[in-house]
Amino acid sequence: MAKIKSIDVYCPTCKSWSPSPIFIGDTETFASMIASGNTTNCQKGHIINCNKENFRVRSDDGGFRGNDTF
């Protein structure tokens, strides 16, 4: 079980990544979580869905998950 270093959320309006306000401690917990109905603002102020489908995750073992990862 790898520790998560960062979670970013994608804004489809401005096509940029912002740090997620939702943080999960490890990859096993992230894989089993249900994130639905959460919203946040991107760095430019657009309201975006803060769901797993919009996340990219980087872990301390060098692994990553999500679209357009590092």
mmJSON file of the N, C-alpha and C atoms, coordinates in Angstrom:
{"data_MODEL":{"atom_site":{
"group_PDB":["ATOM","ATOM","ATOM","ATOM","ATOM","ATOM","ATOM","ATOM","ATOM","ATOM","ATOM","ATOM","ATOM","ATOM","ATOM","ATOM","ATOM","ATOM","ATOM","ATOM","ATOM","ATOM","ATOM","ATOM","ATOM","ATOM","ATOM","ATOM","ATOM","ATOM","ATOM","ATOM","ATOM","ATOM","ATOM","ATOM","ATOM","ATOM","ATOM","ATOM","ATOM","ATOM","ATOM","ATOM","ATOM","ATOM","ATOM","ATOM","ATOM","ATOM","ATOM","ATOM","ATOM","ATOM","ATOM","ATOM","ATOM","ATOM","ATOM","ATOM","ATOM","ATOM","ATOM","ATOM","ATOM","ATOM","ATOM","ATOM","ATOM","ATOM","ATOM","ATOM","ATOM","ATOM","ATOM","ATOM","ATOM","ATOM","ATOM","ATOM","ATOM","ATOM","ATOM","ATOM","ATOM","ATOM","ATOM","ATOM","ATOM","ATOM","ATOM","ATOM","ATOM","ATOM","ATOM","ATOM","ATOM","ATOM","ATOM","ATOM","ATOM","ATOM","ATOM","ATOM","ATOM","ATOM","ATOM","ATOM","ATOM","ATOM","ATOM","ATOM","ATOM","ATOM","ATOM","ATOM","ATOM","ATOM","ATOM","ATOM","ATOM","ATOM","ATOM","ATOM","ATOM","ATOM","ATOM","ATOM","ATOM","ATOM","ATOM","ATOM","ATOM","ATOM","ATOM","ATOM","ATOM","ATOM","ATOM","ATOM","ATOM","ATOM","ATOM","ATOM","ATOM","ATOM","ATOM","ATOM","ATOM","ATOM","ATOM","ATOM","ATOM","ATOM","ATOM","ATOM","ATOM","ATOM","ATOM","ATOM","ATOM","ATOM","ATOM","ATOM","ATOM","ATOM","ATOM","ATOM","ATOM","ATOM","ATOM","ATOM","ATOM","ATOM","ATOM","ATOM","ATOM","ATOM","ATOM","ATOM","ATOM","ATOM","ATOM","ATOM","ATOM","ATOM","ATOM","ATOM","ATOM","ATOM","ATOM","ATOM","ATOM","ATOM","ATOM","ATOM","ATOM","ATOM","ATOM","ATOM","ATOM","ATOM","ATOM","ATOM","ATOM","ATOM","ATOM","ATOM","ATOM","ATOM"],
"id":[1,2,3,4,5,6,7,8,9,10,11,12,13,14,15,16,17,18,19,20,21,22,23,24,25,26,27,28,29,30,31,32,33,34,35,36,37,38,39,40,41,42,43,44,45,46,47,48,49,50,51,52,53,54,55,56,57,58,59,60,61,62,63,64,65,66,67,68,69,70,71,72,73,74,75,76,77,78,79,80,81,82,83,84,85,86,87,88,89,90,91,92,93,94,95,96,97,98,99,100,101,102,103,104,105,106,107,108,109,110,111,112,113,114,115,116,117,118,119,120,121,122,123,124,125,126,127,128,129,130,131,132,133,134,135,136,137,138,139,140,141,142,143,144,145,146,147,148,149,150,151,152,153,154,155,156,157,158,159,160,161,162,163,164,165,166,167,168,169,170,171,172,173,174,175,176,177,178,179,180,181,182,183,184,185,186,187,188,189,190,191,192,193,194,195,196,197,198,199,200,201,202,203,204,205,206,207,208,209,210],
"type_symbol":["N","C","C","N","C","C","N","C","C","N","C","C","N","C","C","N","C","C","N","C","C","N","C","C","N","C","C","N","C","C","N","C","C","N","C","C","N","C","C","N","C","C","N","C","C","N","C","C","N","C","C","N","C","C","N","C","C","N","C","C","N","C","C","N","C","C","N","C","C","N","C","C","N","C","C","N","C","C","N","C","C","N","C","C","N","C","C","N","C","C","N","C","C","N","C","C","N","C","C","N","C","C","N","C","C","N","C","C","N","C","C","N","C","C","N","C","C","N","C","C","N","C","C","N","C","C","N","C","C","N","C","C","N","C","C","N","C","C","N","C","C","N","C","C","N","C","C","N","C","C","N","C","C","N","C","C","N","C","C","N","C","C","N","C","C","N","C","C","N","C","C","N","C","C","N","C","C","N","C","C","N","C","C","N","C","C","N","C","C","N","C","C","N","C","C","N","C","C","N","C","C","N","C","C","N","C","C","N","C","C"],
"label_atom_id":["N","CA","C","N","CA","C","N","CA","C","N","CA","C","N","CA","C","N","CA","C","N","CA","C","N","CA","C","N","CA","C","N","CA","C","N","CA","C","N","CA","C","N","CA","C","N","CA","C","N","CA","C","N","CA","C","N","CA","C","N","CA","C","N","CA","C","N","CA","C","N","CA","C","N","CA","C","N","CA","C","N","CA","C","N","CA","C","N","CA","C","N","CA","C","N","CA","C","N","CA","C","N","CA","C","N","CA","C","N","CA","C","N","CA","C","N","CA","C","N","CA","C","N","CA","C","N","CA","C","N","CA","C","N","CA","C","N","CA","C","N","CA","C","N","CA","C","N","CA","C","N","CA","C","N","CA","C","N","CA","C","N","CA","C","N","CA","C","N","CA","C","N","CA","C","N","CA","C","N","CA","C","N","CA","C","N","CA","C","N","CA","C","N","CA","C","N","CA","C","N","CA","C","N","CA","C","N","CA","C","N","CA","C","N","CA","C","N","CA","C","N","CA","C","N","CA","C","N","CA","C","N","CA","C","N","CA","C","N","CA","C","N","CA","C"],
"label_alt_id":[null,null,null,null,null,null,null,null,null,null,null,null,null,null,null,null,null,null,null,null,null,null,null,null,null,null,null,null,null,null,null,null,null,null,null,null,null,null,null,null,null,null,null,null,null,null,null,null,null,null,null,null,null,null,null,null,null,null,null,null,null,null,null,null,null,null,null,null,null,null,null,null,null,null,null,null,null,null,null,null,null,null,null,null,null,null,null,null,null,null,null,null,null,null,null,null,null,null,null,null,null,null,null,null,null,null,null,null,null,null,null,null,null,null,null,null,null,null,null,null,null,null,null,null,null,null,null,null,null,null,null,null,null,null,null,null,null,null,null,null,null,null,null,null,null,null,null,null,null,null,null,null,null,null,null,null,null,null,null,null,null,null,null,null,null,null,null,null,null,null,null,null,null,null,null,null,null,null,null,null,null,null,null,null,null,null,null,null,null,null,null,null,null,null,null,null,null,null,null,null,null,null,null,null,null,null,null,null,null,null],
"label_comp_id":["MET","MET","MET","ALA","ALA","ALA","LYS","LYS","LYS","ILE","ILE","ILE","LYS","LYS","LYS","SER","SER","SER","ILE","ILE","ILE","ASP","ASP","ASP","VAL","VAL","VAL","TYR","TYR","TYR","CYS","CYS","CYS","PRO","PRO","PRO","THR","THR","THR","CYS","CYS","CYS","LYS","LYS","LYS","SER","SER","SER","TRP","TRP","TRP","SER","SER","SER","PRO","PRO","PRO","SER","SER","SER","PRO","PRO","PRO","ILE","ILE","ILE","PHE","PHE","PHE","ILE","ILE","ILE","GLY","GLY","GLY","ASP","ASP","ASP","THR","THR","THR","GLU","GLU","GLU","THR","THR","THR","PHE","PHE","PHE","ALA","ALA","ALA","SER","SER","SER","MET","MET","MET","ILE","ILE","ILE","ALA","ALA","ALA","SER","SER","SER","GLY","GLY","GLY","ASN","ASN","ASN","THR","THR","THR","THR","THR","THR","ASN","ASN","ASN","CYS","CYS","CYS","GLN","GLN","GLN","LYS","LYS","LYS","GLY","GLY","GLY","HIS","HIS","HIS","ILE","ILE","ILE","ILE","ILE","ILE","ASN","ASN","ASN","CYS","CYS","CYS","ASN","ASN","ASN","LYS","LYS","LYS","GLU","GLU","GLU","ASN","ASN","ASN","PHE","PHE","PHE","ARG","ARG","ARG","VAL","VAL","VAL","ARG","ARG","ARG","SER","SER","SER","ASP","ASP","ASP","ASP","ASP","ASP","GLY","GLY","GLY","GLY","GLY","GLY","PHE","PHE","PHE","ARG","ARG","ARG","GLY","GLY","GLY","ASN","ASN","ASN","ASP","ASP","ASP","THR","THR","THR","PHE","PHE","PHE"],
"label_asym_id":["A","A","A","A","A","A","A","A","A","A","A","A","A","A","A","A","A","A","A","A","A","A","A","A","A","A","A","A","A","A","A","A","A","A","A","A","A","A","A","A","A","A","A","A","A","A","A","A","A","A","A","A","A","A","A","A","A","A","A","A","A","A","A","A","A","A","A","A","A","A","A","A","A","A","A","A","A","A","A","A","A","A","A","A","A","A","A","A","A","A","A","A","A","A","A","A","A","A","A","A","A","A","A","A","A","A","A","A","A","A","A","A","A","A","A","A","A","A","A","A","A","A","A","A","A","A","A","A","A","A","A","A","A","A","A","A","A","A","A","A","A","A","A","A","A","A","A","A","A","A","A","A","A","A","A","A","A","A","A","A","A","A","A","A","A","A","A","A","A","A","A","A","A","A","A","A","A","A","A","A","A","A","A","A","A","A","A","A","A","A","A","A","A","A","A","A","A","A","A","A","A","A","A","A","A","A","A","A","A","A"],
"label_entity_id":["1","1","1","1","1","1","1","1","1","1","1","1","1","1","1","1","1","1","1","1","1","1","1","1","1","1","1","1","1","1","1","1","1","1","1","1","1","1","1","1","1","1","1","1","1","1","1","1","1","1","1","1","1","1","1","1","1","1","1","1","1","1","1","1","1","1","1","1","1","1","1","1","1","1","1","1","1","1","1","1","1","1","1","1","1","1","1","1","1","1","1","1","1","1","1","1","1","1","1","1","1","1","1","1","1","1","1","1","1","1","1","1","1","1","1","1","1","1","1","1","1","1","1","1","1","1","1","1","1","1","1","1","1","1","1","1","1","1","1","1","1","1","1","1","1","1","1","1","1","1","1","1","1","1","1","1","1","1","1","1","1","1","1","1","1","1","1","1","1","1","1","1","1","1","1","1","1","1","1","1","1","1","1","1","1","1","1","1","1","1","1","1","1","1","1","1","1","1","1","1","1","1","1","1","1","1","1","1","1","1"],
"label_seq_id":[1,1,1,2,2,2,3,3,3,4,4,4,5,5,5,6,6,6,7,7,7,8,8,8,9,9,9,10,10,10,11,11,11,12,12,12,13,13,13,14,14,14,15,15,15,16,16,16,17,17,17,18,18,18,19,19,19,20,20,20,21,21,21,22,22,22,23,23,23,24,24,24,25,25,25,26,26,26,27,27,27,28,28,28,29,29,29,30,30,30,31,31,31,32,32,32,33,33,33,34,34,34,35,35,35,36,36,36,37,37,37,38,38,38,39,39,39,40,40,40,41,41,41,42,42,42,43,43,43,44,44,44,45,45,45,46,46,46,47,47,47,48,48,48,49,49,49,50,50,50,51,51,51,52,52,52,53,53,53,54,54,54,55,55,55,56,56,56,57,57,57,58,58,58,59,59,59,60,60,60,61,61,61,62,62,62,63,63,63,64,64,64,65,65,65,66,66,66,67,67,67,68,68,68,69,69,69,70,70,70],
"pdbx_PDB_ins_code":[null,null,null,null,null,null,null,null,null,null,null,null,null,null,null,null,null,null,null,null,null,null,null,null,null,null,null,null,null,null,null,null,null,null,null,null,null,null,null,null,null,null,null,null,null,null,null,null,null,null,null,null,null,null,null,null,null,null,null,null,null,null,null,null,null,null,null,null,null,null,null,null,null,null,null,null,null,null,null,null,null,null,null,null,null,null,null,null,null,null,null,null,null,null,null,null,null,null,null,null,null,null,null,null,null,null,null,null,null,null,null,null,null,null,null,null,null,null,null,null,null,null,null,null,null,null,null,null,null,null,null,null,null,null,null,null,null,null,null,null,null,null,null,null,null,null,null,null,null,null,null,null,null,null,null,null,null,null,null,null,null,null,null,null,null,null,null,null,null,null,null,null,null,null,null,null,null,null,null,null,null,null,null,null,null,null,null,null,null,null,null,null,null,null,null,null,null,null,null,null,null,null,null,null,null,null,null,null,null,null],
"Cartn_x":[0.849,0.0,0.901,0.818,1.668,0.967,1.724,1.208,1.031,-0.014,-0.283,0.466,1.181,1.912,1.037,0.258,-0.581,-1.782,-2.867,-4.068,-4.415,-4.548,-4.951,-6.283,-7.055,-8.348,-8.31,-8.928,-8.876,-10.074,-9.814,-10.874,-11.034,-12.159,-12.352,-12.562,-12.949,-13.173,-11.859,-10.924,-9.641,-8.539,-8.9,-7.978,-6.688,-6.862,-5.701,-5.966,-4.898,-4.966,-4.795,-5.564,-5.472,-5.353,-4.727,-4.658,-6.065,-6.304,-7.612,-7.77,-8.962,-9.206,-9.478,-9.746,-9.973,-8.648,-8.234,-6.98,-7.207,-6.654,-6.734,-5.309,-5.09,-3.746,-2.991,-3.699,-2.982,-3.771,-3.089,-3.692,-4.808,-4.715,-5.764,-7.073,-6.995,-8.179,-8.74,-7.867,-8.31,-9.058,-8.536,-9.159,-10.557,-10.797,-12.084,-13.063,-12.629,-13.511,-14.54,-15.642,-16.669,-16.71,-16.359,-16.381,-17.392,-18.51,-19.567,-20.289,-20.604,-21.363,-20.544,-19.237,-18.375,-17.973,-17.9,-17.441,-16.366,-15.568,-14.533,-14.31,-13.471,-13.104,-11.69,-11.462,-10.103,-9.365,-8.118,-7.317,-7.817,-8.587,-9.141,-10.574,-11.114,-12.429,-13.587,-13.355,-14.441,-14.869,-16.17,-16.674,-16.496,-15.879,-15.618,-16.031,-16.363,-16.67,-15.386,-15.433,-14.262,-14.511,-14.488,-14.769,-13.551,-13.53,-12.375,-12.058,-13.062,-12.855,-12.027,-12.003,-11.258,-9.93,-9.571,-8.357,-7.151,-5.988,-4.736,-4.013,-3.435,-2.855,-1.409,-0.528,0.876,1.204,1.834,2.158,3.657,4.044,5.459,6.285,5.629,6.376,6.624,6.292,6.497,5.308,4.284,3.094,2.187,1.284,0.332,-0.936,-2.025,-3.327,-4.032,-4.894,-5.702,-5.263,-6.094,-5.811,-4.761,-3.965,-2.952,-2.064,-1.602,-0.773,0.593,1.367,2.669,3.583],
"Cartn_y":[-1.166,0.0,1.237,2.013,3.2,4.446,5.323,6.615,7.54,8.337,9.284,10.583,11.07,12.34,13.517,13.364,14.477,13.959,14.729,14.488,15.813,15.782,16.968,16.685,17.73,17.61,18.446,17.916,18.527,19.437,20.62,21.549,21.468,20.966,20.869,22.227,23.251,24.575,25.239,25.298,25.949,24.93,23.645,22.554,22.591,22.759,22.797,21.926,21.626,20.829,21.736,21.46,22.192,21.185,21.575,20.67,20.354,19.107,18.694,19.042,19.53,19.764,18.46,17.385,16.072,15.329,14.835,14.092,12.747,11.717,10.352,9.914,9.202,8.879,7.815,6.807,5.736,5.247,4.517,4.102,3.079,2.248,1.259,1.945,2.938,3.699,4.469,5.067,5.798,4.874,3.672,2.726,2.32,2.285,1.83,2.964,4.219,5.332,5.62,6.207,6.683,8.196,8.902,10.368,10.821,11.323,11.728,12.942,13.891,15.056,16.15,16.002,17.031,18.037,19.3,20.328,21.176,21.81,22.723,23.766,24.722,25.722,25.453,25.618,25.516,26.811,26.888,28.064,29.332,29.174,30.341,30.641,29.851,30.126,29.359,28.499,27.706,26.62,26.359,25.281,23.971,22.996,21.701,20.568,19.425,18.232,17.669,17.332,16.789,15.298,14.551,13.124,12.342,11.047,10.22,10.285,10.459,10.512,11.724,12.758,13.986,14.066,13.024,13.047,12.479,12.969,12.268,12.18,11.028,10.724,10.305,10.843,10.423,9.863,8.684,8.048,8.018,7.73,7.772,6.63,5.597,4.508,4.766,5.974,6.331,6.012,5.402,5.056,6.254,6.109,7.17,6.564,7.337,6.923,8.117,7.858,8.925,9.31,10.09,10.561,11.656,11.723,12.781,12.88,11.744,11.748,12.316,12.538,13.198,12.539],
"Cartn_z":[0.0,0.0,0.0,-1.055,-1.214,-0.683,-0.086,0.378,-0.823,-0.789,-1.867,-1.591,-2.608,-2.492,-2.884,-3.973,-4.422,-5.196,-5.122,-5.921,-6.582,-7.906,-8.659,-9.33,-9.556,-10.221,-11.501,-12.566,-13.895,-14.132,-14.669,-15.07,-16.584,-17.07,-18.517,-19.194,-18.435,-19.009,-19.397,-18.459,-18.765,-19.071,-19.049,-19.399,-18.577,-17.269,-16.378,-15.149,-14.421,-13.2,-11.989,-10.934,-9.672,-8.536,-7.436,-6.282,-5.773,-5.45,-4.956,-3.482,-3.084,-1.662,-0.913,-1.653,-1.057,-1.072,0.082,0.127,0.788,0.184,0.69,0.997,2.082,2.538,1.767,1.221,0.533,-0.679,-1.548,-2.818,-2.631,-1.609,-1.36,-0.971,-0.115,0.286,-0.905,-1.71,-2.892,-3.852,-4.067,-4.995,-4.536,-3.236,-2.723,-2.417,-2.531,-2.172,-3.265,-2.836,-3.758,-3.604,-4.665,-4.64,-5.679,-5.221,-6.137,-5.565,-6.428,-6.001,-5.339,-5.307,-4.722,-5.797,-5.428,-6.36,-5.692,-6.527,-6.055,-7.139,-6.873,-7.874,-8.345,-9.643,-10.157,-9.811,-10.176,-9.842,-10.529,-11.607,-12.302,-11.876,-10.925,-10.369,-10.974,-11.957,-12.532,-11.548,-11.488,-10.644,-11.404,-10.741,-11.378,-10.447,-11.051,-10.275,-9.692,-8.443,-7.752,-7.532,-8.627,-8.615,-9.075,-8.797,-9.166,-10.654,-11.487,-12.935,-13.348,-12.524,-12.822,-12.077,-11.34,-10.522,-11.253,-10.887,-11.164,-9.823,-9.578,-8.277,-8.452,-7.622,-7.63,-6.251,-6.23,-4.953,-4.72,-3.476,-3.111,-3.691,-4.227,-4.857,-6.343,-6.804,-8.203,-9.085,-8.525,-9.292,-9.499,-10.452,-10.726,-11.264,-11.2,-11.68,-12.286,-13.236,-13.803,-15.198,-15.843,-17.201,-17.173,-18.222,-18.361,-17.128,-16.642,-15.444,-15.739,-14.712,-14.791,-15.788],
"occupancy":[1.0,1.0,1.0,1.0,1.0,1.0,1.0,1.0,1.0,1.0,1.0,1.0,1.0,1.0,1.0,1.0,1.0,1.0,1.0,1.0,1.0,1.0,1.0,1.0,1.0,1.0,1.0,1.0,1.0,1.0,1.0,1.0,1.0,1.0,1.0,1.0,1.0,1.0,1.0,1.0,1.0,1.0,1.0,1.0,1.0,1.0,1.0,1.0,1.0,1.0,1.0,1.0,1.0,1.0,1.0,1.0,1.0,1.0,1.0,1.0,1.0,1.0,1.0,1.0,1.0,1.0,1.0,1.0,1.0,1.0,1.0,1.0,1.0,1.0,1.0,1.0,1.0,1.0,1.0,1.0,1.0,1.0,1.0,1.0,1.0,1.0,1.0,1.0,1.0,1.0,1.0,1.0,1.0,1.0,1.0,1.0,1.0,1.0,1.0,1.0,1.0,1.0,1.0,1.0,1.0,1.0,1.0,1.0,1.0,1.0,1.0,1.0,1.0,1.0,1.0,1.0,1.0,1.0,1.0,1.0,1.0,1.0,1.0,1.0,1.0,1.0,1.0,1.0,1.0,1.0,1.0,1.0,1.0,1.0,1.0,1.0,1.0,1.0,1.0,1.0,1.0,1.0,1.0,1.0,1.0,1.0,1.0,1.0,1.0,1.0,1.0,1.0,1.0,1.0,1.0,1.0,1.0,1.0,1.0,1.0,1.0,1.0,1.0,1.0,1.0,1.0,1.0,1.0,1.0,1.0,1.0,1.0,1.0,1.0,1.0,1.0,1.0,1.0,1.0,1.0,1.0,1.0,1.0,1.0,1.0,1.0,1.0,1.0,1.0,1.0,1.0,1.0,1.0,1.0,1.0,1.0,1.0,1.0,1.0,1.0,1.0,1.0,1.0,1.0,1.0,1.0,1.0,1.0,1.0,1.0],
"B_iso_or_equiv":[0.0,0.0,0.0,0.0,0.0,0.0,0.0,0.0,0.0,0.0,0.0,0.0,0.0,0.0,0.0,0.0,0.0,0.0,0.0,0.0,0.0,0.0,0.0,0.0,0.0,0.0,0.0,0.0,0.0,0.0,0.0,0.0,0.0,0.0,0.0,0.0,0.0,0.0,0.0,0.0,0.0,0.0,0.0,0.0,0.0,0.0,0.0,0.0,0.0,0.0,0.0,0.0,0.0,0.0,0.0,0.0,0.0,0.0,0.0,0.0,0.0,0.0,0.0,0.0,0.0,0.0,0.0,0.0,0.0,0.0,0.0,0.0,0.0,0.0,0.0,0.0,0.0,0.0,0.0,0.0,0.0,0.0,0.0,0.0,0.0,0.0,0.0,0.0,0.0,0.0,0.0,0.0,0.0,0.0,0.0,0.0,0.0,0.0,0.0,0.0,0.0,0.0,0.0,0.0,0.0,0.0,0.0,0.0,0.0,0.0,0.0,0.0,0.0,0.0,0.0,0.0,0.0,0.0,0.0,0.0,0.0,0.0,0.0,0.0,0.0,0.0,0.0,0.0,0.0,0.0,0.0,0.0,0.0,0.0,0.0,0.0,0.0,0.0,0.0,0.0,0.0,0.0,0.0,0.0,0.0,0.0,0.0,0.0,0.0,0.0,0.0,0.0,0.0,0.0,0.0,0.0,0.0,0.0,0.0,0.0,0.0,0.0,0.0,0.0,0.0,0.0,0.0,0.0,0.0,0.0,0.0,0.0,0.0,0.0,0.0,0.0,0.0,0.0,0.0,0.0,0.0,0.0,0.0,0.0,0.0,0.0,0.0,0.0,0.0,0.0,0.0,0.0,0.0,0.0,0.0,0.0,0.0,0.0,0.0,0.0,0.0,0.0,0.0,0.0,0.0,0.0,0.0,0.0,0.0,0.0],
"pdbx_formal_charge":[null,null,null,null,null,null,null,null,null,null,null,null,null,null,null,null,null,null,null,null,null,null,null,null,null,null,null,null,null,null,null,null,null,null,null,null,null,null,null,null,null,null,null,null,null,null,null,null,null,null,null,null,null,null,null,null,null,null,null,null,null,null,null,null,null,null,null,null,null,null,null,null,null,null,null,null,null,null,null,null,null,null,null,null,null,null,null,null,null,null,null,null,null,null,null,null,null,null,null,null,null,null,null,null,null,null,null,null,null,null,null,null,null,null,null,null,null,null,null,null,null,null,null,null,null,null,null,null,null,null,null,null,null,null,null,null,null,null,null,null,null,null,null,null,null,null,null,null,null,null,null,null,null,null,null,null,null,null,null,null,null,null,null,null,null,null,null,null,null,null,null,null,null,null,null,null,null,null,null,null,null,null,null,null,null,null,null,null,null,null,null,null,null,null,null,null,null,null,null,null,null,null,null,null,null,null,null,null,null,null],
"auth_seq_id":[1,1,1,2,2,2,3,3,3,4,4,4,5,5,5,6,6,6,7,7,7,8,8,8,9,9,9,10,10,10,11,11,11,12,12,12,13,13,13,14,14,14,15,15,15,16,16,16,17,17,17,18,18,18,19,19,19,20,20,20,21,21,21,22,22,22,23,23,23,24,24,24,25,25,25,26,26,26,27,27,27,28,28,28,29,29,29,30,30,30,31,31,31,32,32,32,33,33,33,34,34,34,35,35,35,36,36,36,37,37,37,38,38,38,39,39,39,40,40,40,41,41,41,42,42,42,43,43,43,44,44,44,45,45,45,46,46,46,47,47,47,48,48,48,49,49,49,50,50,50,51,51,51,52,52,52,53,53,53,54,54,54,55,55,55,56,56,56,57,57,57,58,58,58,59,59,59,60,60,60,61,61,61,62,62,62,63,63,63,64,64,64,65,65,65,66,66,66,67,67,67,68,68,68,69,69,69,70,70,70],
"auth_comp_id":["MET","MET","MET","ALA","ALA","ALA","LYS","LYS","LYS","ILE","ILE","ILE","LYS","LYS","LYS","SER","SER","SER","ILE","ILE","ILE","ASP","ASP","ASP","VAL","VAL","VAL","TYR","TYR","TYR","CYS","CYS","CYS","PRO","PRO","PRO","THR","THR","THR","CYS","CYS","CYS","LYS","LYS","LYS","SER","SER","SER","TRP","TRP","TRP","SER","SER","SER","PRO","PRO","PRO","SER","SER","SER","PRO","PRO","PRO","ILE","ILE","ILE","PHE","PHE","PHE","ILE","ILE","ILE","GLY","GLY","GLY","ASP","ASP","ASP","THR","THR","THR","GLU","GLU","GLU","THR","THR","THR","PHE","PHE","PHE","ALA","ALA","ALA","SER","SER","SER","MET","MET","MET","ILE","ILE","ILE","ALA","ALA","ALA","SER","SER","SER","GLY","GLY","GLY","ASN","ASN","ASN","THR","THR","THR","THR","THR","THR","ASN","ASN","ASN","CYS","CYS","CYS","GLN","GLN","GLN","LYS","LYS","LYS","GLY","GLY","GLY","HIS","HIS","HIS","ILE","ILE","ILE","ILE","ILE","ILE","ASN","ASN","ASN","CYS","CYS","CYS","ASN","ASN","ASN","LYS","LYS","LYS","GLU","GLU","GLU","ASN","ASN","ASN","PHE","PHE","PHE","ARG","ARG","ARG","VAL","VAL","VAL","ARG","ARG","ARG","SER","SER","SER","ASP","ASP","ASP","ASP","ASP","ASP","GLY","GLY","GLY","GLY","GLY","GLY","PHE","PHE","PHE","ARG","ARG","ARG","GLY","GLY","GLY","ASN","ASN","ASN","ASP","ASP","ASP","THR","THR","THR","PHE","PHE","PHE"],
"auth_asym_id":["A","A","A","A","A","A","A","A","A","A","A","A","A","A","A","A","A","A","A","A","A","A","A","A","A","A","A","A","A","A","A","A","A","A","A","A","A","A","A","A","A","A","A","A","A","A","A","A","A","A","A","A","A","A","A","A","A","A","A","A","A","A","A","A","A","A","A","A","A","A","A","A","A","A","A","A","A","A","A","A","A","A","A","A","A","A","A","A","A","A","A","A","A","A","A","A","A","A","A","A","A","A","A","A","A","A","A","A","A","A","A","A","A","A","A","A","A","A","A","A","A","A","A","A","A","A","A","A","A","A","A","A","A","A","A","A","A","A","A","A","A","A","A","A","A","A","A","A","A","A","A","A","A","A","A","A","A","A","A","A","A","A","A","A","A","A","A","A","A","A","A","A","A","A","A","A","A","A","A","A","A","A","A","A","A","A","A","A","A","A","A","A","A","A","A","A","A","A","A","A","A","A","A","A","A","A","A","A","A","A"],
"auth_atom_id":["N","CA","C","N","CA","C","N","CA","C","N","CA","C","N","CA","C","N","CA","C","N","CA","C","N","CA","C","N","CA","C","N","CA","C","N","CA","C","N","CA","C","N","CA","C","N","CA","C","N","CA","C","N","CA","C","N","CA","C","N","CA","C","N","CA","C","N","CA","C","N","CA","C","N","CA","C","N","CA","C","N","CA","C","N","CA","C","N","CA","C","N","CA","C","N","CA","C","N","CA","C","N","CA","C","N","CA","C","N","CA","C","N","CA","C","N","CA","C","N","CA","C","N","CA","C","N","CA","C","N","CA","C","N","CA","C","N","CA","C","N","CA","C","N","CA","C","N","CA","C","N","CA","C","N","CA","C","N","CA","C","N","CA","C","N","CA","C","N","CA","C","N","CA","C","N","CA","C","N","CA","C","N","CA","C","N","CA","C","N","CA","C","N","CA","C","N","CA","C","N","CA","C","N","CA","C","N","CA","C","N","CA","C","N","CA","C","N","CA","C","N","CA","C","N","CA","C","N","CA","C","N","CA","C","N","CA","C","N","CA","C","N","CA","C"],
"pdbx_PDB_model_num":[1,1,1,1,1,1,1,1,1,1,1,1,1,1,1,1,1,1,1,1,1,1,1,1,1,1,1,1,1,1,1,1,1,1,1,1,1,1,1,1,1,1,1,1,1,1,1,1,1,1,1,1,1,1,1,1,1,1,1,1,1,1,1,1,1,1,1,1,1,1,1,1,1,1,1,1,1,1,1,1,1,1,1,1,1,1,1,1,1,1,1,1,1,1,1,1,1,1,1,1,1,1,1,1,1,1,1,1,1,1,1,1,1,1,1,1,1,1,1,1,1,1,1,1,1,1,1,1,1,1,1,1,1,1,1,1,1,1,1,1,1,1,1,1,1,1,1,1,1,1,1,1,1,1,1,1,1,1,1,1,1,1,1,1,1,1,1,1,1,1,1,1,1,1,1,1,1,1,1,1,1,1,1,1,1,1,1,1,1,1,1,1,1,1,1,1,1,1,1,1,1,1,1,1,1,1,1,1,1,1]
}}}
